[in-house]
Each structure stands twice: as structure tokens, then as C-alpha cells.
Amino acid sequence: MEPINVGVIGAGGISRIHLHTLSTLPGVRLLAIADVALEKAQERAQQFNIPHVFGDHRELLAMDEIAAVHVCTFNQAHRAPTVDALHAGKHVMVEKPMAATLADATAMVRAAKETGKLLNCALKTRYSDDIMAAKRIIESGELGEIYYAETVADRRRGIPGGSFVRQESAGIGATADIGVYALDTALHLMGHPTPVSVSGIITDVIGKTHEPPLTPGWRWKAEDLTVEELGIAWVRFANGAVLVFKTTWAMHMDTLGGAFFLGPKAGLRLTPEFKVFRDQWGCLVDIAPQAKPTPDVELFRREIEDFYNAIREGRPAPINPMGVLLTNVIIDGVIASAKAGGAETPVTVPAF
């Protein structure tokens, strides 16, 4: 099997996970890495035996032998290298969220459609055993058409600090950092209905008024926090369904609840315990599928392997960027609604 030559743009923390997976995956060859902080790129190159190092991603993209690129920059820097890579004839896997803004995400999807190259967003949760099992159950028609759902991603004290909490680098906070996993999972299981309006609130009150706890964990500086630590939204869809989306990095509570999906024939709870609730034989019946969340290291391996198999086999991107674009539509709506005092705010899915 002829190896696929790969370049990585961005040498920050998340790149280490991509590089480790790529370095152990048969059929791919790490050829180059680029970062505006050249010393970071050089350090990663030494760690993973990468022969070519650049301080400008455009120099990496000029290498004809590179067929695919992983974009591992901070959120606000996703658009330029992704669009440039697609127009340079490279397939792209970009870290989540797809972009910091709907405008950036739209430009990235448009570039993929114009070039015919694969654009795949790294949403590893799609490959978890429990979520794949839930998708099969829902697609079987067991629930009927979902009319109401809730999805949650939360931490009690988990403000990450660094580039994650600064507007100029992250663009958005918990809503896109951990929230995008929960939001994408809900949309994926619901069949990607079209969102039409969002009512939302955001806040940064805990991170601005509390010090990090003394126990080991996340550290942050209040003066650096310029994005939201909490985002909660009521999302309406064109088919009449409603989704409640809740995410936070910090709160005075142990949980914001669980993820569940209601249909006319049955209900499915994904967290905290995977169960299907239905009527059978004149009785109320609970079914507990034997599928559990999959360890992160395996999720990264599965998603990256699937991406390269899609390239070899000429398949579309395993994670359709149009579906991921809906997360940006909704997150954009959460921020806009919050600025309007929580008023219901119409949202529009870009047309291509």
C-alpha cells in the first residue's frame, strides 16, 4: 500500500494527539509540520521524526507530494490554512470546532465544494460505541421521529485557560470547546434537522469571580477569560422538533443533566446511563444496550483511520461538513440571542 503523505499545520497541544496517531497508523507518512512559532514545529518534528519544518503553512502546502493536511491551530486560525489547503489540492482534517464563526465555517465548506477535496472535522465522539449503537437504534425507527431532545457537556470546574479562554484565539468558549461534541452528537442522532431559531444565554460569572480550586485540575486567570464559560439554548427546527443544549466549564452543581431523545414510539437516554424506554406486552419496558463510551485514544485512531480509508476508497468525508456546519449555525445563534437578552433569534443555514 502506497503511503499517503501528510502535513500538520499547528504544533500546539492537540497536534500531539494527531501526530501520535498518525505516527502509528499504517499507510500514512508524516512528511511536514508548520507553525508560526517555528520552535514549536521544530520540537514536534524532533519528537515524531518529521523531515520538513516550516514557519508558514503556505510553504508546507507548496509540497506537491503532500496529499492530506491536519489543521491543529487554535479556533480563530482554522479558516485560512483549511481554505488554502483545499485550494492547493489537499484533503483536510480540521480540529473541532470547525471554525470560530459561522462565516469562517461557511468559507471552509464552500472551498471543499469548489475543489472536490475532503473536508473532515475531528469530532471523535461519532466513533464511540455507545453513540454508534444509539444511531443504529434511532435509524431502525424504534423511536419514531424525534420531537424533543436534550444534550449536555459539563464540568464543575474545568475552565482550561490558555488560548481556549481568549477571544482573539478561541473566538468562543465552552459552547464550542466541549459543547460542540454534545451538540454534534444530538444533531447526528436526530438526522441533522434544519435549525430555524435559537433562544440562548451565556455567562462568565464563575471564571470571573472565583479562583481555580486547590485540588489538581484546570487552571485559569480571570483577567484572561474573554469568552463564555456557559451556554444554554433552546433550539427549534424546521420539522417542529426542539433541542435543549446545555454546556459549561464551571458551575456550582455536579451536573446539568443528561442527554436523551424522545420519540412517539420510544425514548433513548444516552447519559448518564444508556437505556431505551418503551411499551411492550402492555408493560413499561427498559432496555439497557451493552455499549459504553470508548476511550479517547481509540476514538482518535478510529476517526483518523476512517478519514484515510475514505481518501483511498474515493468516499465522501466520513463526517459530512454540511452536518458540522449546523453546529456553527446554532452556536452563532446562541451568541446572537444572548446579546439580544435571550430573545428568540432566527437562524439561517447557508446555501451553496
N, C-alpha and C positions, 0 to 999 in steps of 0.2 A: 504494500500500500504506500503510494507516494505521499510523504508527509505534507500537510498544509502549513505554510509558513505564516507565522503570527507576529503581530506587533502589539505592544501595550502602550497606551497613552495615559500618563498619570502614574506616579510612583508612590502615592500615599498609602494609608493603612489598608484599604480594601484591595489594592493591587496585589498585596502579598498573598491573599487567598486565591485570586485568579492565577497568579504565577505559580503557586504551589500546585494547583490542579492541572494547569497546562503542562507543567514540567513532568507530571506523572501520567499524562494521558497519551496512549499510543496514537500515532498517526498525525501528531501536530509537532511543530518545531518552533520554539521561541527564537525569533531572529533579531528583534529590535525592541527598545523601550525608549520613550521620550517623556521628559518633564521639564517645565520651565525652570524648576530648581534642578539643575544638571547634576548636582552632587547626590540628590535623592535617586535619580535614574542610575547613576554610576553604582550606587550602593546596591540597588536591586539587581543590576546586571551582574555584579560580582556574586551575589547570593545565589542567582539562578543560572549562571554561566550563559549570559545573553551577549552575543558578539558585537552588536551595534547599539550605540547610545547616542541620543540626541537631546538638545535643549529646546528644540522646536518640533512640534508634531508634523509639520509640513515636510520636514526633511525625512522623517520616517515614512510618510505616505508616498514620497517620491521613489521608494524602493519597489520596483516592478514585481519582484519575487514575493512580496507580502500579499497574501490573499484575504486575510481577515485581521481585524483590529478589535481590541478590547479597550473601551473608553472608561477609565477608572479615576477621572478627575472629580473635583467637588461639583455639586449640582449646577451652579451657575456657569460652569465651564463644559457642560455636556454638548451644547449645540454646535459650536464651531468645529471641534475635531470630528464629531459624528457626521455632520454635513460634508466637511472636507473629505473624510474617508470614503463616504458613499460616492461622491463625485470623482474620487480617484480610483474607483473601481473595486473598492474593498467591501467585504461583508463586515457588519459591525455588531458586536455585543456591547451594550451600554449598561452601566450600573443603574440600579434604581435610585430615585425615581427617574423616569425617562428624561425629565428636564425640570428646571425650577419654575418655569412658567408655561402656560398653555401655548403662547406664541412660539417659544423655543421648541416645544414638543411637536407642534404643527409643522414647523420648518423641517424638522428631522424626518417626520413621516412623509412629507412631500418629497424630500430628497430621495428617500427609499423608493417611492413610487416612480420618480423620474428616472432613476438609474437601474431599477430592477434588481438591486442588491438587497441582501437580507439585512433587516434591522431587528435585532432581538434584544429585549430588555431583560436584565438579570433579576427575575422575580422567582427566586429559588423555591418559594413555598408551593408553586404549581406542581412541584415534583415530590411533595410529601405524600406518603402512603395514605394518610387519613383524608387529605384533600382529593387525591385521585379516586379514592373509594367513594367519597361524597359526590363527586362529579358523575361517577357511573350510576349511583343510586338515583340522582336527580334526572339524568338523561334517560333513565329507564321509564320515566313517567310516574314513578312511585309517589311523588308528592303532588303531581299536577303542576299547574303554572303557579310559581311563587308569587304571592301577593304582598308579603311583608317579610323583612329580614333585619337583623341587627348584626353588626360586626365590630370587633373591639381589638385594639392593640394598646397595652398599657404597661406602665412601670410606676411604682410608688415613688422612687427617687432615682430617676435614670436620665438626667439631662447630661448629654455626652461631652459638652464643651468643645473647644477647638473650632474647626471650620463648620461643624454642624450647627452651631448656635449663632453664627454671624450672617446677617442679611446679605452682605456682599459676596459671600462664598456659597451659602446654602440656599438663600432665596426664601425658603420656607422651612419650618421646623419639624416638630413631631408628626404633623399631618402627613408629610411626605417621607420622613425618615422611617419610622416604624409603622405609621398609619397606612402607607401605600401597600404594604403587604396584606393587611386586613381588607382594605378597600378592593384591591385587585382580586383577592380570593372571593369576596362576595359577588363582584361583577362576573367573574369567571363561572361561579356556580349558578348564577341567575341567568346565564346565557347572554351577557352583555346587552341588557336593555338600554334604550336611549334615555339619558337623563334630560329632564326639561326644566327643573328648578331646584334650588338649594336654599335652605334656611340654616345658618350656622353661627356659632360663636367661637372665639379664640381668646386665649389669655396667656400671660406670662407671670402671673402673680406669685407662684411659689418660687420660681427661679430668681425673681427679683427681690424677694423678701426673706429667703431662707438660705442658710449656708449648707453645703453638702454635709451629709451625716458623717459621724466619726467612723462608722463601720466601713470596711473596704467596699469600694464601688465607684460609681461615676463621680467625676469632679468637674465643677464648672465655676465661672466667675460671673457674678450678677451683672457687672458692667459690660460683659461681652454678649449677653443674651439679647439679641435684637430680632429674634423670630419667635413664633408661638410655641409654648410648651404643651398646650392643649387645644384640640379642635374637635368640635362636636357638631354634627349636621343631620338634618332631615332632608333626604333626597327623594324627589318624585321622578317617576319615569313615564315615558310615553304610553306604556301598556297599563298604567294605573298602579303599578307596584310602588312600594315605598321601602327605602332603606334608611335605617338609623346607623350612622357611622360615628364611632367614638374612639379617640386616641389621646394619650397623654404621656409625657415623660415624667411628670411629677404631680402628686396629689396627696391629700390626707385620706386615703382609702386603700384597701388592699386590692380591689379590682373594680373596673367599670362594668363588669358583667361578662356575658359570654356571646358567642356567635351562634345564631340559629336562623332557620329558614322555614316559613310557614306556607303550606300549600293546602288546597281544599281536600286532598286525599290523605296527606300525612305531613308531619313536621320533622325536620332534621336539626339536631343540635350538634354543632361541631366542637365547641368548647364550653365549659371545661371538661365535659365528658361526651364522647361521640355516641349519639343514640338516635334512633328513628322512632317516632311516636305515631301510632296508627290504630285503627279499629279493625279487629278481625274476630270472626266467630262470635260476634255480639259482645266482644270484650275489648277493653283498652289494652293494647299490647305495646311493650317497649322492646326494641331490638338493639343490641349493642354490637355493631360490627367490630371485628377484631383487626382494626387498623389504627395505628398510632402515629404521632408525629415522627418524622425521620430526622436523624442527626444532621446538623448543618453541613458537615464535611461531605456527607453523601449527597445532600441536595445540590451543592456546588458541582460535584462530579457529574451528577445526572443532567443538570441543565447545560453544562458546557459540552458534555459528550453529545447531547441531543442536537445542539447547535452545529457541531462539526459533522455529524451524520447528515443533517439537513443540507449542508453545503455539498457534501459528496453525492448525495442522492438527488439533488436538484429539487428538494422540497421547499415550500414556503417557510418563513421563520416560524419556529416552534411556538413562540409566543407572539401572536399577531399584534403588531404595533398599533393597529386601529383600536383593539380592545384596551391596550395600555393607555392610549390617548384619552380614553374616557376617565381614567383616574385624574389626569390633569384638568379635564373639563370640570370635574366635581371639586377638586381641591381649589381651583381658581374660583369656583362658586362659593366655597366656604369662606375664603378670604374676602371676596366682594360682599357677601351677605353680612359678615361680621363688621365690616366697615360701615355698612348701612344699618347698624344696630340690630342685626339679626333678621331683617326683613327678608321675606321670600324673594329670591333673586332668580330670574330666568337665566338659563344657560343654553348654549348652542354648540352642537358638535360640528367641528369644521368639515366642510365638504371638499373633496379632492376631484 
